[in-house]
Amino acid sequence: MIAAAVYVACRELKVPRSLDEVSRHTRIGRKDIARCYRLLLRELDIKVGTTDPIDYVPRIVHALGLPGTVVKRAVELLNVAREHGVTGGKDPAGLAAAAVYVAALEVGEKRTQKEVAHVAGVTEVTVRNRYKELAKIFGLDANAV
């Protein structure tokens, strides 16, 4: 139950942590945390909004050792993507990872999709798919992945 409470606190304070991360650091199964999380939300009538991909950007950028300009550009990319309706129903960590990948390329700080995916806690396929969606909006070469 404590792990679920930690997860609730992270969500409420907009500290982007996945169930897998909480599970890894508490050694409690992801399923058990998720079950207790839902129970806490229901019993305490807690309303938690969706996680914003922008919340993940600074952490990913920092972990990759990229400059602050990448944070700024990735946030800009995500805001435009939101305006185009691309962000709905997508994993926020995957969207943030793809935006960081694109922003890093734009400022000449190339990182591989594998590196970005690893740091963000998503798969390379997720980064590639989100990149292709961003590429359509921004007129990037979707095949240059």
N, C-alpha and C positions, 0 to 999 in steps of 0.2 A: 504494500500500500504506500510506503514511503517513496518508492521509485516513481509511482504514478503521481504522487503529490509533487515531486520534483519536476516531472514532465509537465504537469498543469502549470506550475510556477514559470517554467521556461516559456510555455506558450503565452501565458498572460503578460510576461515581461518582454515578449518579442526577442527572446534569446533562442536562435534557431538550433535546436537539438532534435535529432530523430529518435524514434523509439529504439532503434538499433544502438545508438550511442548510449542512451540511458541504460539499456540492457547490458551493454558491454562493461560499463563502469560500475554496475550494481550487482552483476552476476545473477540477475533475475531474468527469466525468459521474457522475450518480447510479447508473447501472447498474454502472459500474466499481467504485465504492465498495461497493455492495451485494455484488458478486461477491467482492471481496477481504475484506469483512467476514465473509461466510459461510466463506471459506477459512481466515481466522484462527481463527474459532470452532472449526472442525473440526480443523485441524492442531494447535492449541494446547490443545484440549479445554477451551475456555472456556465456562462456563455463565453466561448473562446472563438475568436475569429479565425479565418484562414491565415496560414503563414504566407507572408509576402516574400517573393524571391529576393527582393532588395535586401532583406535582413541577412541573407546568406553571403552576399557579395564581399563585405569586408573580411570575413573569416577566410574565404577561399583565396582572396587576393593576398592576404597576409601569409597564409600557409604556403603559397607559391613564391613568396618573396618578391612580389611585383610592386611597382610604385603606386602611389595614391591616384595618379592619373587614370589608372586602370579601373579603380573603384568608381571614379566620377563617370567615366565613359560607359562602364557596364550598367550603371544606374540609369543613364540616359537611354541606353539601348532597351532596357527593360520597361521604362516608361513609354517609349514609342511602341514597343511590342504590346503593352497593355492596351494602348489606344487602338491598335489594330485587332484586338480580340484574340491574340495568340496565347495569352497566359492562362485563360480559363481552363480548369480541369487538368492542368499539367502539374507535375511534381515541381515544387518551388526550388528545390536544390538543383534539379536538372536544368531548369531555366536559368538560374543564377550561374551555374557552371558554364553553360553555353555562352551567356553574355560575357562572362569573364574571358572565355576563350577568344571570342571575337574582339573584345576590347584589347586584350594583350597583343593579338596580331596587329591591330590597328596602330598601336603605339610602338611596335617593333620589339616587343618582349615575348617572343614566340615560346609557347608551351605546347606540349602534345595533348591531344584529347585524353590520352591515358593518364597523364599527370593530373590534369584538371579533374577528371572523373574520380580518380583515387582520393584526392583531397576533399572533393564535394560529397563523397560517399554514394556516388551513383555509378552506373555502368558507362563504358565508352559508347555503347549503342545509344544510350539516353542523350549523352552530349552530342553525338552525331545527328540524331533526329531533331533535337532542339536547335542545333546549328543550322540545319537545312531550313527549318521554319523561319529562323531569323534571317537567313540568307535571302529568302524570298522578299521579305519586307525591305531589306536594306540593299538589295541589288548585288549581293555578294555571289561569288561563284560557289554554288552548292556542291559542286563536284571536287572542289579543292579541299577535301577533308583528309 
